[in-house]
C-alpha cells in the first residue's frame, strides 16, 4: 500500500477531524520549544541569511501547523536580536514551505492563513526587520526531494516520521497467516516481520536524511519529533500496544461476521517505532548531519485533553466522555483513511472505534498508557 495514495488526516473541522483531535500532537510540539530555540539560535549564527528558507514537513491541517510556523518566526527574530553580537544580518524575508502528501487538506490549512498574516502584522513592532513572509504549500512525500538545492536554513517535522513510505514488503509478509489477527508487530510476529519493518524504516529514514542534506545549507538546522521506543524489542508494549488493541477491535467484528477475517490478516500498518540505536545508526550512516540532541520523552495517550485528569471528565467534543473515547477519536483522525482504503465500506467506523474506546478504557484501568517520543536536533555539516 502506497501511503501517498491513502494516508491523510481526517479533513475539515467535524467531530472526527484531525483539527478537533490533535491535542497529543500539540503537546509534542510544545515539548520541542527549548530545543527548537537552541537549534534556531545555532542556525542564525551559522548561516546569517537575508532570505531564510523554512520547511514544515508533514504539516497536516488544523491549528498545529501554523502554530509551529508562528513560533519559528518569533524565535528567529528574538534570537537575532539577542545574538546581535554574533550576527549583524537580520533576515529580511522568510520563505516557508508547508509540506504534506497531495491528499492532505491544504484547503483547510490555507483558510487559516489570513488570520496568520494578521497576527504577523500586529507583531511587526516586535519582529523588527521582517519585510516579508511568504507561505506556500508543497505537496509530495518527504521521502524524496521537495526543495531546490541549498534553499533551506531550518526544517521542522513533528509526529510524521514514524509513518513509513509504504507497507514493508517481503514474500513472506504477504502470506495472510504470517501475522494472523495482527496489524503491526506483536509478540506472536515471526522475526521476518520485524526485519521487514526495520528494513523499510532504515531505507525511508536514510532517504529522508539524504534528501534534506541536499536541500539544507551548511550550518542549517533540523528539529524532528516522532514516535519510538526505548527497548530493543520491537514488540514492546510501549510503541505497539495501540495497534494491538485496534487489532482486537477488528477481530471482535470479524467474529460477528461484520468484516472478513482475511482482510485483517492482510493488513499491516505502514508505521514503525524505532529504537534510539536504530535512529542513531541511520543518521551516522548517512553522514551529513551532526547530532546535537537525541532524547526520548514520555507523553500520555490522552495528553492535552481535559479527560486526562479524570475518566469522567468532559472533552472539547460533546461526544467524548471517557479517556478511551478521547484516544479512539485521536487515533481515528489519523488512521481512518488507511482503514477505509483497505477494508472498504464493509467496515463501519463508528462501531469499530466504539469497541476500540472500550478496550482502551479497560487498559487505562490497569496501567498508564504512554508513547515514547524522540526529540532530535541536527545540524547540517
Secondary structure by P-SEA (a helix, b strand, c coil): ccccccccccccccccccccccaaaaaaaaaaaaaaaaaaaaaaaaccccbbbbbbccccccaaaaaaaaaaaaaaaaaaaaacccccccccbbbbbbccccccaaaaaaaaaaaaaaaaaaaccccccccbbbbbbbbccccccccccccccbbbbcccccccccccccccccccccccccccccccccaaaaaaaaaaaaaaaaaaaaaaaaccccccbbbbbbbbbcccccccccccaaaaaaaaaaaaaaaaccccaaaaaacccccccccaaaaaaaaaaaccccccbbbbbbbcccccccccccccccccccccccaaaaaaaaaaaccaaaaaaaccccccaaaaaaaaaaaaaaaaaccbbbbbbbbbbbbcc
